[in-house]
Amino acid sequence: MTVLHLQGTKLAEQSMSKPLVKSFIVSLGFLFVLTMHYFQHNPGGSGLELSFNTASWVPFSIAISLGLLEICRQKVWRYSRLTIVLFACCLLLTLPVFYPNADAPAVANRLIALWAGFLFFIGLQQFTFTPKQRQRMLWLILIGVFIQTAFGWYQFMWMEADNAFGYNTLNNRPYGIFQQPNVMASFLATGLVLSAYLLARIPMYRGKWSWLQLLLLLTPVITIPIIMALSSRTGWIGAIVGVGLMIPYLRRFAAKAQLRMWLLMIVMGLSVSWSINSTTGWGPKTERITLESARSIHIPQAYKMFRTEPLMGYGYGKFEPAYITQTAKWHQADPNQPYGVPSLDHPHNELVYWASEGGIIPLIALLLAAAAVLFKISKAREGTQLALVGLFFPIVLHTQLEYPFYHSLAHWVIFIILIYWVDNLTAKYNKHEMQYVMTIKSLALIMPIVVSGFMLTTLYSGWLLTKFETTRPVNIDYLMQVNNPWAWQNRFDWDLHLTQLQLGTASNNPALIEEYIQWATKKAVNWPRPALYHNLISAYQLLGKPERASQIKQEAEYLFPGANFATSEAQSILPSEASKP
């Protein structure tokens, strides 16, 4: 009777709920097996402008939520020294948003992704994974690589010119779902290196090969030809150095037969590339083989910006206007100085990007985080350190030559998983009893609902904008049905006000043209683009204000010396199209 009377009261024995490990791994499985491969027509760009990133945020938010729920389940927060260091680095990276020169709304997405990554790292630490479960996360990454490799082969060899994906078969650089060859290349290079790492962790029994080992041996054969076809120097260097760092690890921890076969598969992958070249006449683009690149111009310019304003930078979210005006000043003072690259919203180097916008504090934070991870690697088992560096190398190299984390959420998730992997090999976890468990639980339950709703409306709004931009004659109803303009602010505003300008021109309505001028004048302050100035000049000429049009033209030629503003026809280049290199 006592048991019956105590049931449902605080005196009843509290049973421990089951860990959420399987659910967490399933959420990662959805990300790497399904959502990161989602395609929807778009004009390019980065972040949420790419449909696969938008879709991937749904399982990513669920994974973060499950990590927080695991804290609530245990009522204990597990953390390591690296957790504290990374938390301090995130705080330092966030601090410049409170500077008076910062544009907080413009940098909100970047900081949200930063803190989401940190919460994901904390979530990973809460689970007591078995060795098989830990390796399963690496296998999920590799499955994502297999899927993208298959898609890349289809693009490269069999896709027709008039295809549903809008893939350019003449240029024929099989970028997979990523729509950017270098992002695809670093993704495949990471998979290539990962195959060697996992191969050494699968022992051979009596000289027999398992099907998992055969899959890992297949990886170089199918990925290397696509990496070659991408003509990506970033991918080539990442793959070559990554493979080189893996060989000592294989020699020490893998069976001799495994090492020999993996190296043989590398040779076979290169042979397949040569065979394709000799039979089809395809070859790496000549201009991609040389080391000449626009990076040699804009990365030093961004570094010079940091040296000019080393303490507080030019303001978070203000890189593009600061870059184009500052380089114009330098070029005006000394014509031998190169002028700025138009529509450059990132200098293609993560360190100088944060430093030029936020000054010395975010630079210190990034270097401190890198030093902390390298220190953890140095504490790993002898003989494994180079291999752990090799796992990071393709993505880290890419961050110094472009901006993969803005083009691909999958890259960011992989990067965090690798940091956790290194930390888990050497960490001594501390435990802290959690307060406000119900508050955390409520946040964990609400987060995926809010994120999923936002991302689904983002996908729908992107579909409507694409329909509006591609439908002829123009149907304004598509634009009016957009229900999430916040995720597409630049593109939505551009379409809306460009339509306004076109209507004003067609109907000879000065009021509509004047409204466009007011918007474009404000927009040019934070978003100086040649197409915007073209349209602004055209608008003033339509209003019969040649003097004002001449002033805008002089300003445009000052900011963009390499552009031609002689014609006055309005341009309809989309924001994301204008930002393509």
N, C-alpha and C positions, 0 to 999 in steps of 0.2 A: 504493500500500500504506500510505503514511503516513496518508492520510485514514481508511482502514479501522481502523488501529491506534489512532488518536486518538478515534474516535467513542465516546461514552459515558464519556469521562474528563474531568477538569478542564482538560486541555490543548486539548480540542476547542473550536472557535469557538462562542461563545454567541450564539444567535439571539434577537432581541427578539420577544416575544410581541405580539400585536395589542392595540391599546387596547380598553377595555371600554365605549367611548362608546355604541354601539348598545344593548348590554345595559342600560346605565344608563337610557337614554331609554325603553326598553321597560318597565322596572320602573315608571317614572313614568307611562307610558301605562296600565299595569294599575291604578295607583292612581286616576287621574283618569277613566278610561273605564269601569272595572269596579267595583273594591272600594268606592270611596266612595259607590256607589249601592246597596250591598247592604242589604236590609231583612230584619229579623227582629223579631217582636213583642217589645215591652218596655214597662215602665211609665214610661219617661222617665228623666231624670237627665242625667248628663254623662259624659265620658270613655269608659271601656270599658263602661259601662252601655248605650251606644248601639252597636248592632251594626255600623254602617258604619265607626265608628272602629276597632273591634276588627279588622274585616276589612282596613282600610287599613294597619294596622301591619305586615302581612305584606309587601307590596311596598315599604313604606317601609324596613323593616329590610334588605330585599334591596338597595335603592338605597344605603343606608349601607355595607353589606358590599362592594358593587362599588367604592365610592369608596376603601375601605381596601385592597382588592385592587389597585387601580390604583397606590396608593403602593408596594405590594410589587412590582408589575410593573416600575415605573420605578426602584425603590430610592431614590426622591427624594420629599421632601415639599415641595409648592409652597404658599406662603403669602404673604399680604400684610400690611400694617400693620393693616388692619381685623381680620384673623384674630387677631392678638395682642391687640388691644383687646377683642374679643368674648370671647376666652378669659379675660382678666382679669375681665370682667364676669360670666361664668359662675362663676368662682371666688368672686367677692364674693357672688353670689346664693346660692351653696351654703354659704358660711361660717356663716350663722346656724343651720344644722341642727345644729351642734356646740355651740350655746348650751345651758346647763343647763335652760332653760325650753322647749326644742323637743320636739316629738313627731315623731321621725324617721320611723316607719312611716307616719304620716298624710300626710306630705309627700313620700314616696318617689316616687309616680307623677309628681308635678309636676317633680321634679328629674331623673328619668329622661327625661322628654319634653324638658326643657331641654337636657340633654347630648346627647340623640339629635339634636336640631335643630342643635346645634353640629357634631356629627360629619357630619351631612348637608351642612352648609355647607362643611366641609373637603373632603368627597367631591366636591362640585361644583367646587371649585378645582383638583382634580387633573387634570381633563380639559381637553384643548385642543379646545374645541368650534369648529366652523365657524360663521359667522354664521347659516346656515340651521338648524343643530342647536340653537343658543341660542334662536332664535325658535320652534323646534319645541316647546320646553318651555312657552313662553307659549301656544302654540296648544293644547297638551294641557289647560292650565287652561281655555281658552275652550271646548274640547269638553266638559269637565265642566260648564261653565255652560250650554251648549246642552242637555245631557241633563237637567239639573235644571230648566231652563226648560220643557222639554217635559213633564216630570212635573208641574210646577206648573200648567201650562195644563190638564192632564188632571184634576188635583185641583179646580181652580177652576171648570171648565166642564162636565165630563162625569162625574165620579165620583159614584156612587150613595151614598145614605145608609148602607146596609149593605154596606160594602166591606171587602176583605181587609186593608187597611192601617190600619184603625181611624181613618180621617180624619174629622174633624168637619165635615160639610158644612153645618151650620147656622151655625157660626162662620165657616167658609170663608175662612181665611187660608192660602193655599197654600204651606206651608212646605217642600215638596219632601221630601227624605229627612231633612232636619235636625231635624224635629220641633220647631223653634223659629223663629218668623217672622223675628226680627231676624237670626239666623244666615243664613237663606236670603236676606234682603234685602242684607246686606253682601256675600254671595257673588255675587249677581247684579250689584250695583253695581260690584264689582271687575271683572266681565266686561264691563260696559258701558264702563268707562273703558279697559280693556285693548283693546277693539275700536277705539277711536280711536287709541290708541298704535300698534297694529299696522298700521292703515290708512295712517298717515303713513310707515311703513317699507316699503310696497309701491309702487313707482313705477308710473306709468301709461305705457304705450307707445302712442303715436299716438292717444291719447284712447280707447283700448279698455279695457273693464273685464274683469278676470279673475274666475274663480269664487270665489277667495279674498276679493277685495274685496267681491263681492256678499254673501258670508257675513258679513263684518264690518259691512256696511251693514244687514243684516237684524237684527243684534244689538239695536240700540235698539228696533226695532219689537216684538220678542218679549219683551224683558226689562222694559221700562218699565211695561207694563200689569200685570205680576205684582208689580213693586216697589210700584206704587200699591195693588194689591189686598191686599198684605201689611199695609198701614196701619202701616208701621214708620218712626218718625221717624228712627231710626238709618240706615235704608236711604235715605230721602228726602234727608237732609242729605248723606250720603256720595255719593249719585249726583249731586246738584246741584253740590256743591263740586268733585267729581272731574271732571265735565264742564266746569265753568268753568276748571279748571286745564289741561285738554287743548286748549281752543280756541286759545290762543296757539301751542301746538306744531303744531297742524294748519295754522294760518295761515302758519307759517314753513316747514314741511317737506313739507306735502302739496300736491298740485295743487289749484287753486281748485275744480275740479269735485268733488274728493273732499271738501273742506270743506263745500261747499254741500250735497252729497248726504247727508253724515252729519248735518248740522244739520236737513235736511229729514226724515230718518228719526227724529230726536228728536221733531220736531213730529208726525210720523205716529204714533209710539208714544203720545204724549200724546192724540192724537185717538182712537186705539183705546180708550184708557182712558175717555175721555169718552163714546164711543159705547156701551161696555159699561154705563156708569153710566146713560145715558139710556134704554137699551132693556131693561135687566134690573132697574133700580131699585137696583142695588148702589151703594154709595158708601163712602169711607173712614170708619171708625168715628169718631164725634164725639169720643170721649174720647182717640183717638190724635192728633187734630189739635191739641189743646191741648198745652202744654208741661208740664202737671201730671204728676208722676210720683213714685213712692216713692223714686226715686233722690235726690230733693231732701231726703230724710230720712236714708237710710242711708249715702250717700257722705260728707256732713258728719260723721255720727257716727263713721265709720271714720277720717276725717281727725283728728277730736278724739282718738281712741284713739292715733293716732301722736304727737300732741302731748303726750299724757299719758305715754307711754313711748317717747321718741324714740331712745334709744340701742340698746336690745335688743328693743324691741317686746314683744308678749305671747306670743311663741313660735311658731315654724313649726308649721303644722298645727293651731293652736288658735284660729283666728279665730272660729269659731261660738260656742264656750263663752265666750271672752273678750268677744265682742261682746254676747251676750245678758246676761251678768252685769254688765258695765260700764254698759250702757245702763239696766239695771234700777236700779243704784245712782244714776245721774244722775236718773232719773225719780223715784225715792224721795226724793231730796234736794230736787228741784224739780219738782213735777208739771207745770209748763209745758214741761219738756223732754220731747220725744217718747220713748216707750219703743221698744225694739228690735223689728225685724221678725222674726217667728218663722221658724225653719228657714232663716235666711240664712247660707249657707256661703261666700259671696263678696260683697263690697260693690258689685259691678258697676263697679269701677274698678281696673284692674290696678296702677296706681301705689300707691294707698292700701292695696291688699290686701297687697302685699309689704312696704310700710312699716309697716303696723299689726302685722304678724306678726313681722317681722325687724328693725325699726328703720331707722336712717339708712343703714346700709351697703347693703342691697339697693336702696333708693331711689336712692342715688348710682350704683349699677351700672346701673340702668335708664336713668337720665338720661344717663350716660356713653355707653351703647350708642346711644341716640337721637341724641346729639350727634355721635358718630362717623359714623353713617349720613348725617346731614344734612351733615356736612363733606364726605363723599364725593360727595353730590349737588351741592354747591356747586362741586366741581371738574369736574363733567361739562361737556360741550359747551354753549356759550352758546345759550340758547333751549330747552334740554331740561330745565332744572332744575325748572320748575313741573310739567311733565308727569311727571317721576319722583316728585315729591311726590304728584301726583294718583293714581299707581298704588297708593301706600301708603294714601292717605287713608281709603277706606271701612273697611278693616280696623283701622287705627290708631284711628280715631274709635270704632269698635265696642269696642275694648279699654278705652276710657275710659268707656263707658256700660254694658258688660256683660262677659262673659268668653268670647269666641268660641273661643279656643284650647283651652278645656276642653270645648266642645260639638262641635268639629269639628277633627279632625287635618288635614283638607284645608286649612283656613285657616292652620294653623301651617306646613305645607309650602309653601303659596303665599307666605307671609311670608318664609320663608328663601330661596326662589327669587328674590324681588324684591330682597332684600339682596344676594344674589350678583350679580344683574343690574347693580345700581348699582356694586358693587365692581369687576366685570369691565370696566365702561366706562372706568375711570380707574386701575385697579391696576397697579402694577409688582411682579410676583411675584418673590419670593426663593425659592431652593432650598436645601434642607438634606438631606444624605445621611442616610438612615434606618438605624438599627441595629435589631436584634431583629426583622428582617423576618419570620422564621418565626413568631414569637409573634403579630405583627399578623395574619399570614395565617391562623393557626389561629383567632384571635378572629373574623376576618371570615367564616370558613367556618362556625363554630359559631353565631354570632349569629342568622342567619335561621332556622336549625333550631330553636333554643331559643324564639325569639320566635314563630315559626309554630305550634309545639306549644302554647305558652302561650295564644295567641290562639284557636286552634281549640277547645281545651278550655274557654276562656272563653265562646265562642259556644254550645257544647254545654251548659255549665252554666246559661247564661242562658236557653236554651230549656227546660231542665228546671224552673228556678225559675218561669218564666212558666206552664208547664203545671201546676205545683203550685198556683200562685195563682189560676188560672182554672178548674181542674177542680172540678166539684161532683158528688158529694160529694168531699171532700178525699182525695187519694191520697198518703200519706206516702212511698210508694216513689219518687216523683219527687225528693223532697228528699234521700233517702238515696243517690240515684245521682249527685248533684252531685260531680264529680271535680276542680273547681277553685274551692274556696270563697274563695281569697285575692282573686281579682278581684271578688268579689261580697260582701265581708266584711260590710258593713252589712246588705245585703238578705238574705243567707243567715242571719246571726244573728237578724235580725228574724223571718223566717219560722219558723226553728227554735224560737225561744223563745216566739213568739206561739202556735204550735201547742201548745207545752208548757203555756202558760197555759190555752188552751182545753180541752185534755185534762184538766188538773187541775180546771178548773171543772166540766166535764161529768161527771167520775167522782168528784167531791168528794174529790180527793187533795191534801191540804195540802202534801205533800213537793214535788210538781211546781210548785205555786204559789210555794212558798218558793224553789225554784231560780230561778224566773222573777224574783222580787224581787231576789235576789242579783245576777243578771245585769243587770237594768234599773238597779239602784243604781249599779253600776260604769259602765254605758254612759252614764248621764245626765251623768257628769262631763265627758266629751269630746264628747257628742252630745246636747245638751239639746233635745228636741223636745216639743211639746205632746202629741202622741199617746202618747209614751213615759210622760209624767206621768199622762195619763188612765188608762193601763193599770196603772201602779204604784198609783194610788189605788184602782182597782178590785180589784187583787190583795190589798191590805191589808184592804179591807172584806170580801172573801171569806174571809179568815183570821180575821175577827172582831176586828180591831185598829183600831177607829175613831179612836183617838187618833193612831196612827201615820199613818193615812190623812189625818187633818186636818192634820198637820204637812206631809206631802207636798203637800197641796192649797195650804197657805199659801205654800210655796216656789214652786209652780207659778204661783200668782197674782202673786207678787212678780216672777218672771222674765217672765211673759207676761200683763201687765195686760189686754190686749185679748181674751184667750181666756176661754171659759166652762168652768169645771171643776165646775159644779154637778152634772152627771150623772156617774154612776160606771160607765157601761157601757164595756167595753173597746173600743178602736178598732183597726182593722186596716189603717190607712194605711201604705203601704210607704214606706221611706226616700226613694226618689226622688220619689214622689208628694208627700211632705211638703215637699220642697225646691222644688217648682214655685212660681213667683211667682203 
